[in-house]
Amino acid sequence: MYLPAADLAALRALADRADNGALRTYLTGLLPDCFPGSRAAVSLTTQERAVIAAMVLHSTRSAVAAALHVSENTVKTHLQRIYRKLGVNSRSAVIERAIELDLLGRG
C-alpha cells in the first residue's frame, strides 16, 4: 500500500527510535514503480479536485453535482478531464489514483 512521503518518513523515524532493525529494513525498501514519486506530475484544477473529493463521499454523479451545486453535465465534463489527466477509466480508479498521488489532502 502506498503511503504519503511524510507518513513513510514518520514510520522510518519510529523504527529508528525503537531500534527495530527488521522494520527499518522493510521501510527502507523502494516504493513500487507503479507509484509516482511526485505529485507535481498531475495538474488538476480546483474544481477537478473538488469533484474528486465529492466522489469519495457521494456514490452517484447526480449526488456529486448536488453537493457541489453544479449541473450533472459540469461534473461529467470535469470527470472526463480527470480521467484523461490521471490516465484512468473508472470511478474507483480515480479515487485510488488520487490516494496514490495524495490529491485528497488533509484539510
N, C-alpha and C positions, 0 to 999 in steps of 0.2 A: 504494500500500500504506500502511496505517495504521502510524504509529509512536507509541509512548507519548510523552507530553509531555516527559519527561526526556531521551529519546533524541533527539527533534527539537531540543530546546534545545542538546544537546551537538553535534549536527551543525551547527547555526547558528553556534555559537561556533567550531567548527573552520573553517568557511567564512570567518568574520571574521578569524581568525588567519592563514589562508592568503591573505587579501586576494583572494579569488576572487569577483568581482562577479556572474558568471553563476550560480554555485552559491548565493550569498547570496540573489539574486533568486528563484531557484527555490524555496529553502527558506522564504522569507517568504510564499509563497502560502498561501492559506487551505486547510484540510483540507476535503474534500468534505462536504456536508451529511449524507451517509449515516453519517458517523462522529460520534457524540455527543462533546461536549467534556468530559463529566463522567462519572466512574464512579459517582457518587452516585445516578444515575438508576435503578440496579438494586440491589435489596436481596436478596441471596441468603444463605441460612443457611450455617453452617459445613459442614453435611452436603451441601448442594447444591453448594458449591464443591468439596468432596472428590469428589463424583460426576463433576463436570466434569473435574477433574484426572485421575481414573482413566480417564475416557473417552479422553483423549489417549493413554494407554498401553495400553489394552485395547480390543479390537475388538468384543466382544460384551457384552450386558447381564449374562450369567452370569459372565463374567470380571471385570467391574466389581464385581459382588456378591461374588465370592470374594476379590478384592483388598481390599475394604472390610469383609469379614467380616459382611455383612448378606445378607438374602434378596433374590432377584430382584424380588419384589414391592415391597420397600422401594426398590430402585433405580428401578423403574418409577414409583412414586409421586413420587420426587424428580425424575425426568426430566419427568414431566407438569408439575410446578410450575416447573421450569427453563424448559421450552418456553414456558409461559404468561408467565413473568416477562421472558424475553428476546424474546418475540414472534417465535419461530421455530417450524419444524415438522419439523426433521430433525436428526439427529446431527451431520452436518457443519456445519450452520448454527449449532448450539450452540457448537461449537469455534471457528468463525470469529467469532462474536459475542463469545465470551469473550476472544479475542485482541484484537479491536477495543476492548473495554472494559477491557483489561488485568486481567482477573479471575484469570488463572492465576498471577500473582505470580512472584516470583523467588527464593523461598526459603521 
